[in-house]
């Protein structure tokens, strides 16, 4: 264990107000593909009983009409956030018709034709049209099929009382928000160094239906059976070359060494033209994308973690960060666990909180372009071969065993978990870390290994395996909500429709004028 981390944990542990760590906050954004009863992507519109995806607080769509996104409020208690997420699922099932299901795996169901995948629709307002246009651009750039891949985003923040304690322990002369922003970027850099560990521990997409890549020949996957490709030691196809990758972003360097460097990199990316994308503007008379730059908007940047701040009055994300600093971070590399009805559980949340606090508290030097490449190499290695016995990663230019490095990270995370448990009545954080240590000792315990083992034991291709898990989850989630909760969701839904109508009636500009303003970064 590093002396720096040991000393800081000792200092924090002696503070009488360290109990404020009980107020770590988190929120969950969970995507799921809506499919018909046969497991094919649903071609129906977003159910009207769910309200407006443009303005609904907790239920929207992502890329496609069929890609549902659930958004929980902010919670301090994992039990409460998971209960709320489950209730949203139950409300959705009360509105689905004709046997439609939510797909419980990250990699999608059988997809026949890429251009048949319906883009998400958000109404007739300018902002609604812009959101659909952005998705049109994504479909041209990366294929629509790639955009049907689903995952979980985990939003994490620490209470102001803790920031005051940390600010004092560092004897910082900075303003508190400036200090918080700098420390969140420290967290982000360490997260990027160690994010391969999350892919090993929680990756759950080692296989894919052959229909997903029927037009590709250089995918590098091995046949599992006549209908399935897989990576024998792989962990997460979602985070590999078949998932969230892009030629335009391959050499894109965005520095996380400071807020100013991050904003500069993002601004250059959304203002720099990318010639191969100009061809899409010639495909029809209508707009095909917001612009032909490397990134249409900030959200197109495929990163495993993002600094975030809640934007107000349609302010762009980088402007919000520039003006107010970092408010929370968003972890974006988590697969859906197909063995869990809602894709995530309390153990995972408790581990994430301990791991993210470890990333914050451990020394985090600035990152160079050379380290950036090393980070990418390690991440890709674990995506494709994470469970391979004896796999070596790169640590500061030297080879190190994945199992040895994972043990080091988890042992230090265990000490952080001990600090967190000192504020609680039960050892939930330490228990969560210990369960991850068991996965390092035995890779068969990882979700990716369990997916392949279940398929082998039942002689099941990927598609019927994923369909069966989806059907079982549907049976669990189709139990009705109590009347009070159901009425609450109905009121939120009705309000979302009123809010959408108000936005549509308030538009003063033509869409072309609105789009021109949106392209001013």
N, C-alpha and C positions, 0 to 999 in steps of 0.2 A: 504494500500500500504506500502511495506517495506520501512523503512527510508533509507536503503542503496540504493535502486533503485531510490527513490525520489531524493536523493542528487546527484546521478550520472547523472540522467536525467537533473537536474537543472544545473549542471556544464557543461554538453555537450551542452545544449541548449543556453548557453551564449557565446559559442565559435563562432567567426566570420566565421570559415571555416567548420562549421557543414554541410553546403550545399553539401559537398562531399558524404553525404548519398544518394544523387540522383544517385550515381554510384554503388549502390548495384547491383551485377551481379547474374544472374541465368541462368540455362539451364534446359531443360526438356528432359527426356528419357521416352518415352511412348510405352508400349507394346499393341498389339492388335492381337487377333487370327484371322487368315484368314479362312473363312468358305465358303462352296459352297452355291448355291442359296437356298438350303433347310435348311441351318443352321447347317450342319454337318461339322466337321473339314475337311479342304481341304487336300486332299492327293496328290495334285500336287506339283511339285518342286517350290522353290522360283522363281518368274517370272524373266526370263532372262533380260527383259527390265529394271530391277532395278539394274543391275550390280552385283558386287561381294559383298556378305554380309561380307566377310573377311576384305575388305578394303574400302568399301563405307563410306563416311564421315557421312551421315545422315540417311541411311536406311540399317538395318542389320536384322539378325534373332536372337532370343534368344534361347530357348530350342529346338524348333521344326522348321522344314521348314515352318510350318504354323504360327509360332508365330513371327510376324513382330515387329521390334523395330525401332522407330523413334528417332533420336537424333538431337536436335536443336543446333546451335552454342550458344555461350554465349551472353546474352543481358542484358541491363540495363532497358529496357522498356518492360513491359508485353505485350502491344499491338503488338510490333514488334515480340516478341517470339511466340505469339499465331498465328500471321499471317504466320510466317515461318512454324510453325507446321501444320497449315492448308494447306499450299502450298505443303508440303511433302505428306500429305494425298491425295491431288488432283493428284499429280504426280503418286502416287501408283495406284489410281483408273484408270488412263489413261493406265496402263499396265495390269490390271486384265482382265481375260477372263471368258467366260461362266457364267456370273452373280455372280462371287465370291464377297464376302463382307468382311468387317472388323467387327468383333463382338465388340459391344460397351460396354459390361459388363465385369467385372473382372472374374466372374465365367464362365466356358466355356459352349459351346454348347453341344449337344448330342454326346457322345463318346461311340462307340460300343466296341472296344477291345483296351486294354491298349497298347499291343505290336504293334498295327497297327499305332500308332502315329509316324510320321516320324521324325527322329532326324535331326537337322540342319546340313547341309553339307557346307564345306568351301573350297573345292578344294583339290588338291593332295599335297600341301606343308605340311611340318612337323607341323607347327603351326596350319594349318587348320585341320589336322587330330587330333591334340591334343584337339582342341576345340570340335570336335565331340565326341572324347573319353570321355572328361569330362561330356558331356551331357548323354552319355551312362551310366556312373557311377551314375549320378543323377537319371536316369530312374530306375535303379536297386534299388537304396537306398530309393527313395520316391514315386515311380511309375511315369510313364510318364504323366498320367492324371493330377497329382498334378502340374507338371511343365508347364501345359498349362494355368494356372491361370495368369491373366494379371494385371498389375498395372502401376502406374506412379512413377518415381523417379525424385526428385526435387533437383537440385544442386544449392548451395547457397554460395556466398562468399562476403566479404566486401572489399572495395577499400583500397589500401595502405594508402591513405591520412587519412582515418578514423582510421586505426590502429595506425598511428602516433599520432592522437589526443588522442585515448584511452590510448596509451602507456604513454603519457605525463600526462594525468589525474590521472593515477595510480602511477605516479612518479616511474615507473619501471626502474630497473637497468639491465634488461635482454636485450639481442640482440633482434631486432624487430621480426625476424622469430621465435625465441624461445618463445617470448611473445605471438605471434599470435597462435602458436601451443597450448600453455597452455590455452589460452582463448577459442580456438575452442573446446578443451576438456571440459572446463567449460560449454560451450553451449551444448555439447553432453550429459553431465550428466543431466542437467536440462531438455533437450528435452526428455530424457528417463523417467524422473519423470512425465512429463506432456503429453507425447505422447498419452495417453488414450483419451485426449481431441480431438485430430485430428480424432481418430477413431469414436468418437461420432459425431463430426461435419460433417465429410466427408465420413464416411463409407457408402458404397452403394451396399453391397452384402449380404443381409439378407436371400436370398433364393437360391435354387440350384435345377437343374433338377435331378430327382431320378436316372437317368442313371449314374450320376457321382459317386454315392456311392452305386451302386447296390450290391457290394460284402461286404459291411460293415453293421454290425448290432448294433454297439455300438457308433453310431454317435451322439446321444443325441438330434437330431432334431425332430421337430413335423411335421406331414403331413399338407400341405397347401391345397392340393387337391390330386387327384389320381396320379398326375405326378410330384409333387413338394414337397420338404421339405423346412422348414424355421425355423428361430428363431423369435418368436413373438416380442421380444424386442431387438433382435440382430441388429448389425450394419455392421459387416464385417466378413463373413465366410472366406474370403481370408486370413485374419490375425489370424484365429483360428486354431483349431486342424485339420481341413480338408485342410488347406492351408500350409503356410510355417512353418512347425514344423518338428521335427525329434527326434527320441529316442536318437540317439547318441549325439545330442546337448542339450538335456533336462537339464542335469546337468553341461553343459559347462559354465565355468565362465571366462569371459574375462573382465578385469578391464579397465575402462575408466578414472581412476584417473590420468593417465599421459601417454604420448606417449610410454615411456619405458615399462610400465606395459601392455599396449595394445599390443605392439609388442611381448612381452614375451608370453602373452596368446595366440595370434594368432599363433606364431611359434610352441608352444607346440601342438596346435590343428592340425596343418598340418604335424606334425612329429610323432604323437602318433597313433599307430595301433589300430584298432577297430575290434576285432575278428569276430563279425557277418558279417562284410563286406568282409571277405576273401572268403566266399562261392561264391561270384560273379565271382571270378577269375577262377572258375572251370566249368563255364557254356559253354565254347567253347575254341577253339584253339586260337582265336584272343583275344587281350586285351579287357577287359570289363569295366575298369575304370583306372584312372591315377595311383591310389594306393588304398590301403585298410585302410587308416588312417581316423581319425574322420572327417577331411576335406581333400578333394583332393587338393584344392587350397583355397586361402583366400576368393574368391567370394562365396564359398559354405556356409559361415557363415551367417545364417539368422538373421540379425539385422535390427531394424527399422531405424537405422541411421549409417552412416559410415564416418570416417575421410578419406579424399582422397587427392591424389596428382597425377597430370598427369604423368604417367610413360613414360620414354624415353628408346628407344632401347631395348624393351621387358623386362625391369627391373620389378621384382616382386613388387606388391603393397607395401608390408611391407618394402622392401628395399628402395623404393622411399620415403616412409614416414620417415624412419630412417635417410636417407641421407639429405632430404630437408625439413622435417616438413610438417605440414598440410597446404594445399593450399585452400581447400574448403570442405564442408560437403555435403553428399548425403542423403536426406530423402527418405525412402523406404516403407512407410506404407500407401500410398495413393491409394485408389480404383479409377477405372475409374468411372466417373459419366455417367450413360447410357443415361441421358437426354441431354447431351452435345455432339455435333458431334465429338469433339476431346478429350472429357473426362475431361477437365479442363477449367476454365475461369479466367478472369482478377481479379475478386473479390477474388478467392481462392489464386492467386499468391500474391496479395497485403496483404492478411491476413498472408500467410506463411512468408513473409518478416518481417512483424511486430512481429509475434510470435517468429520467430527465433532470431530476435534482442533482444526481451525480454528475451529469454533463455540465450543469451550471457551476457546481462547486469545485470541480477539478480544474487545475490550471489549464488554460486554453490559449496557447501562443498563436500569433497570426499565421495564416495558411498561405502557402506559396502556390504558384501554378504547378510546380513539381509535385507538391503534396496533393493538389487537386487531382492530378492524374493517378496518383497512388490510391486515393480514395475511390476513384472510379474503377480501378483495377480490382481492388478488394471487393467492392460491391458486386461487380459482374461475376467474379469468381464464386461468390457465395450464392448468387442467383442460380448459376448453372451447375455448380458442384459442391454446394455447401455441406452436404452430408458425406462427401467422399473421405474415406479414412486417410488421415495424414495430410489433409489439404493444408498448403502453406499460403499465408498472406504476406503482405509487405508492410513493415513497420519502420518508418524512417529509413527506408532503403535496405533494410535487412529482412531476411525471411524469418517468419515466425509461424508456428503451428496455430491453426484456428482454435483448437481446443485449449491450448495454453493461454492464448490471448483472451479468449472468451472467459476462461476461469478467472483471469486477473480482473477483467472488467466487472464480472459478477461478484467477485469477492469484495471489491470496493463499493459496488452498488449495495451489497449486503450491509456494509457499515452505514451507508446513507439510510438504508431501510431501518436500521436500528435507531437512528435519530428520529425518523418518522414515527416508529412504533412507541418511542418514549412519550409521544403526545397522545397515544391511544390506549385503550384498555385491552386490546388484543394484538397479537403480533402478525397482523395481516400482511404488512409490507415485507417482513423477513420471510414469511411463508411463501409469498409470491416469488421472491428472488430465488429461494431454495428450489422451487419447482423448475425454474429455468436452469439452474445448475444441474439438475437431474437430466435435462435434455442434452447438455454438453457431454455428460458421461454416457448417455445412451441416445443416439440420434433417432432410434425407432420411436421415441416419444414425441418427436416433432410433428406438427400437423401435416407437413409435406410427406413424411414417411407414412403417416397413418392413412392418408388418402390413397397412396399407391398400395399399401398393404390391404386395405379394404377392397380395392378393385381386384387385386389378385385373389384374395380369399373367396370372393363371390364371383370370380371370372366375369367381371363387369367392365365394359369399356367406360370411358370417362362420362359420356353422355347419360347412360342409364344410371350410373352412380350419382351424378349430380342431380338428376331428375328425382331419384328416390329420396335424397336428402331434402330436396325442396318440398316434396310432397309430405314428408314427415314433419317438417317445420310448419307447413301450412296447417296440418291437422292440429298442431299445438297452438298456433296463433289464431285459429278460427273460433276459439272460445269467445263468447261475446263480452264486450266491455260492460261495466255497470252503467246504469242510466246517467249518473252524474258525470262520469268521465266522457261518455258518448255525447251528452249535451254540450259539454265544454268544447269538444273538438268540432261539433257542428257549428257552434257560435264563431269559432276561429275561422272556419271554412266560409261561413256567410260573410264575415268581415273582410276576408281576402277578396271576395268578389266585388264588394263595394269599393275597396281600395283600388282594385284594378280599374274599375269604371271611372273613378275619380282621376286617376293618372291619364287615362285615355281622353277624358274630356278636357284636361288641362294642357294638352299639347298645343303649342303655338307655332312651332316650326314645321316645315315639310321634312320628310325623312332625309332627303339629300342634304338639307341644311344641318339637320341634327347630326348626320354622319360626318359631315365636314368638321363640325365642332369636336366630335368625339375623336377625330384623328389628329387633333392638336395636343401633342403629349406634353 
